[in-house]
Amino acid sequence: MSEARGEGGGGFLDRLGNDLKRRQAKMKELERRYEPGAAGDEAAAAAKSTAADLNLVASFLGQRGWAAIKVPSPGEAQQDLDEQLNEVADSYCQELSLTDGQRIALLAARGAKKVALLAAAVRTQLFMARCAVNCSESNTSRDCLDAGFQCW
């Protein structure tokens, strides 16, 4: 009688075997997704992003002749870099168009957060410089740009 049930094809054992294969595949996918090495990948991506931000800030300041940022090697202390960035934030807050709140937040931040905040200010300055060029080409007044784009 059990042979008759098994001959039909899609019997219980076949369904059980398919279910086992699906569960094993799902388990492998979850292990791959959440294995401990994945956290290292996120840390490496964050370090790469911080390095790119730091290079942007250093090149911007160097082009303007404002300051020369000494980029620390991975073994050096982050405190030296934080002090350099604090000096930049204090000395060039008007040139970077930092509000008092932004300057205070920048001075309070440490490490990668400080670099990211300063990089955001640099990106804003680069954007405003491009907009100023576009405005001068299209005979739009600089007052419109400084007013925060309210005239558009």
VOPAGU-2260 file (C-alpha; in pm, 1 decimal, decimal comma):
REM VOPAGU-2260
SITE   aa  ch    i         X         Y         Z
SITE  MET   A    0       0,0       0,0       0,0
SITE  SER   A    1     288,6     243,7      74,9
SITE  GLU   A    2     430,7     164,1    -269,3
SITE  ALA   A    3     107,2     274,1    -430,8
SITE  ARG   A    4     121,6     609,0    -258,6
SITE  GLY   A    5     486,4     664,2    -357,5
SITE  GLU   A    6     425,2     593,0    -725,5
SITE  GLY   A    7     199,1     893,9    -766,7
SITE  GLY   A    8     494,4    1135,8    -787,0
SITE  GLY   A    9     428,6    1432,3    -555,2
SITE  GLY   A   10     412,4    1226,3    -239,9
SITE  PHE   A   11     487,9    1328,9     112,9
SITE  LEU   A   12     856,5    1234,4      96,4
SITE  ASP   A   13     909,4    1443,9    -216,7
SITE  ARG   A   14     744,1    1744,7     -56,8
SITE  LEU   A   15     949,3    1690,4     258,0
SITE  GLY   A   16    1271,8    1674,6      54,2
SITE  ASN   A   17    1185,1    1993,5    -134,4
SITE  ASP   A   18    1102,5    2169,6     189,7
SITE  LEU   A   19    1436,7    2060,9     337,1
SITE  LYS   A   20    1624,0    2197,1      31,7
SITE  ARG   A   21    1440,9    2531,9      55,9
SITE  ARG   A   22    1518,2    2560,8     426,2
SITE  GLN   A   23    1887,2    2481,6     370,2
SITE  ALA   A   24    1911,4    2740,7      90,6
SITE  LYS   A   25    1741,5    2999,5     309,8
SITE  MET   A   26    1975,3    2917,5     599,1
SITE  LYS   A   27    2282,7    2960,5     376,6
SITE  GLU   A   28    2150,5    3296,5     254,3
SITE  LEU   A   29    2092,0    3415,5     610,3
SITE  GLU   A   30    2436,9    3298,7     718,9
SITE  ARG   A   31    2594,6    3479,4     424,7
SITE  ARG   A   32    2400,5    3796,5     496,7
SITE  TYR   A   33    2461,5    3807,7     871,9
SITE  GLU   A   34    2803,2    3648,8     909,8
SITE  PRO   A   35    3050,1    3838,5    1131,3
SITE  GLY   A   36    3264,8    3946,2     835,5
SITE  ALA   A   37    2982,6    4164,4     703,4
SITE  ALA   A   38    3027,6    4411,1     991,8
SITE  GLY   A   39    3390,9    4453,8     889,1
SITE  ASP   A   40    3276,4    4544,3     539,7
SITE  GLU   A   41    3058,4    4823,7     679,1
SITE  ALA   A   42    3346,5    4952,2     890,8
SITE  ALA   A   43    3576,2    4947,7     586,9
SITE  ALA   A   44    3316,5    5139,0     383,1
SITE  ALA   A   45    3280,7    5398,2     660,4
SITE  ALA   A   46    3658,6    5438,2     681,5
SITE  LYS   A   47    3676,2    5480,2     304,0
SITE  SER   A   48    3402,7    5744,5     314,2
SITE  THR   A   49    3581,2    5931,2     593,8
SITE  ALA   A   50    3907,3    5921,0     398,6
SITE  ALA   A   51    3732,4    6060,4      89,2
SITE  ASP   A   52    3575,7    6339,3     297,6
SITE  LEU   A   53    3910,6    6421,4     454,4
SITE  ASN   A   54    4079,1    6436,2     113,9
SITE  LEU   A   55    3804,6    6669,4      -9,5
SITE  VAL   A   56    3849,7    6902,1     288,1
SITE  ALA   A   57    4229,7    6897,3     264,7
SITE  SER   A   58    4230,1    6971,0    -109,0
SITE  PHE   A   59    3970,8    7249,5     -70,8
SITE  LEU   A   60    4167,8    7419,4     205,8
SITE  GLY   A   61    4493,1    7373,3      16,4
SITE  GLN   A   62    4350,3    7522,7    -304,8
SITE  ARG   A   63    4230,6    7827,4    -116,8
SITE  GLY   A   64    4560,8    7856,1      69,1
SITE  TRP   A   65    4374,8    7866,1     399,2
SITE  ALA   A   66    4537,4    7574,8     578,0
SITE  ALA   A   67    4742,7    7264,3     519,5
SITE  ILE   A   68    4578,5    6967,7     688,7
SITE  LYS   A   69    4817,8    6694,2     792,0
SITE  VAL   A   70    4629,0    6370,9     728,6
SITE  PRO   A   71    4719,2    6123,0    1003,5
SITE  SER   A   72    4823,4    5771,0     919,5
SITE  PRO   A   73    4599,3    5495,2    1055,8
SITE  GLY   A   74    4826,5    5444,1    1358,4
SITE  GLU   A   75    4835,5    5812,3    1462,3
SITE  ALA   A   76    4596,9    5970,3    1705,7
SITE  GLN   A   77    4275,4    6123,2    1578,5
SITE  GLN   A   78    4310,7    6402,3    1833,1
SITE  ASP   A   79    4570,5    6586,7    1621,2
SITE  LEU   A   80    4334,2    6590,7    1324,8
SITE  ASP   A   81    4046,1    6707,1    1544,0
SITE  GLU   A   82    4258,0    6998,4    1668,0
SITE  GLN   A   83    4351,7    7094,9    1312,0
SITE  LEU   A   84    3987,4    7088,3    1204,6
SITE  ASN   A   85    3887,3    7293,6    1510,2
SITE  GLU   A   86    4136,9    7561,6    1405,7
SITE  VAL   A   87    3992,0    7561,9    1054,6
SITE  ALA   A   88    3636,1    7589,7    1188,6
SITE  ASP   A   89    3731,3    7880,4    1417,3
SITE  SER   A   90    3944,1    8066,4    1165,4
SITE  TYR   A   91    3732,4    8025,7     852,9
SITE  CYS   A   92    3376,0    7998,3     980,9
SITE  GLN   A   93    3268,1    8309,7     788,2
SITE  GLU   A   94    3438,6    8195,7     467,8
SITE  LEU   A   95    3267,7    7857,2     499,6
SITE  SER   A   96    2933,7    8030,5     575,4
SITE  LEU   A   97    2893,5    7836,0     899,5
SITE  THR   A   98    2617,9    7948,0    1131,8
SITE  ASP   A   99    2689,4    7963,8    1504,1
SITE  GLY   A  100    2500,5    7638,9    1554,8
SITE  GLN   A  101    2696,7    7464,3    1280,9
SITE  ARG   A  102    3025,9    7591,4    1419,7
SITE  ILE   A  103    2937,7    7474,2    1771,4
SITE  ALA   A  104    2830,7    7132,7    1640,5
SITE  LEU   A  105    3152,4    7105,8    1440,8
SITE  LEU   A  106    3364,8    7194,2    1742,0
SITE  ALA   A  107    3177,3    6945,9    1961,8
SITE  ALA   A  108    3202,4    6655,9    1716,1
SITE  ARG   A  109    3491,9    6412,1    1718,5
SITE  GLY   A  110    3651,3    6184,8    1462,7
SITE  ALA   A  111    3461,9    6086,3    1150,5
SITE  LYS   A  112    3159,5    6299,6    1246,2
SITE  LYS   A  113    3375,4    6614,8    1255,3
SITE  VAL   A  114    3524,1    6531,0     915,1
SITE  ALA   A  115    3177,3    6466,3     770,7
SITE  LEU   A  116    3040,9    6797,5     902,0
SITE  LEU   A  117    3332,6    6994,7     760,6
SITE  ALA   A  118    3307,1    6807,4     429,0
SITE  ALA   A  119    2938,3    6902,3     411,3
SITE  ALA   A  120    3032,1    7268,8     460,1
SITE  VAL   A  121    3294,4    7238,9     186,1
SITE  ARG   A  122    3043,7    7077,0     -51,0
SITE  THR   A  123    2803,1    7361,9      20,1
SITE  GLN   A  124    3073,5    7615,9     -65,6
SITE  LEU   A  125    3158,2    7433,8    -386,8
SITE  PHE   A  126    2790,1    7426,2    -481,0
SITE  MET   A  127    2747,5    7795,0    -406,6
SITE  ALA   A  128    3055,0    7874,0    -617,9
SITE  ARG   A  129    2906,8    7681,8    -911,1
SITE  CYS   A  130    2576,0    7862,5    -864,7
SITE  ALA   A  131    2754,4    8198,0    -857,6
SITE  VAL   A  132    2918,0    8114,8   -1190,0
SITE  ASN   A  133    2583,0    8011,6   -1335,4
SITE  CYS   A  134    2419,4    8328,1   -1206,9
SITE  SER   A  135    2690,3    8547,9   -1356,4
SITE  GLU   A  136    2652,9    8369,5   -1689,3
SITE  SER   A  137    2277,6    8414,1   -1691,8
SITE  ASN   A  138    2288,5    8776,1   -1570,7
SITE  THR   A  139    2113,4    8686,8   -1246,6
SITE  SER   A  140    2212,4    8901,5    -953,5
SITE  ARG   A  141    2433,3    8768,2    -675,9
SITE  ASP   A  142    2178,7    8907,0    -427,6
SITE  CYS   A  143    1936,5    8640,8    -548,7
SITE  LEU   A  144    2192,7    8371,9    -471,4
SITE  ASP   A  145    2270,7    8512,9    -129,3
SITE  ALA   A  146    1900,3    8542,7     -49,3
SITE  GLY   A  147    1877,2    8165,6     -50,3
SITE  PHE   A  148    1722,2    8117,5    -392,2
SITE  GLN   A  149    1400,0    8290,0    -286,2
SITE  CYS   A  150    1373,6    8482,3    -610,0
SITE  TRP   A  151    1332,2    8169,3    -820,4
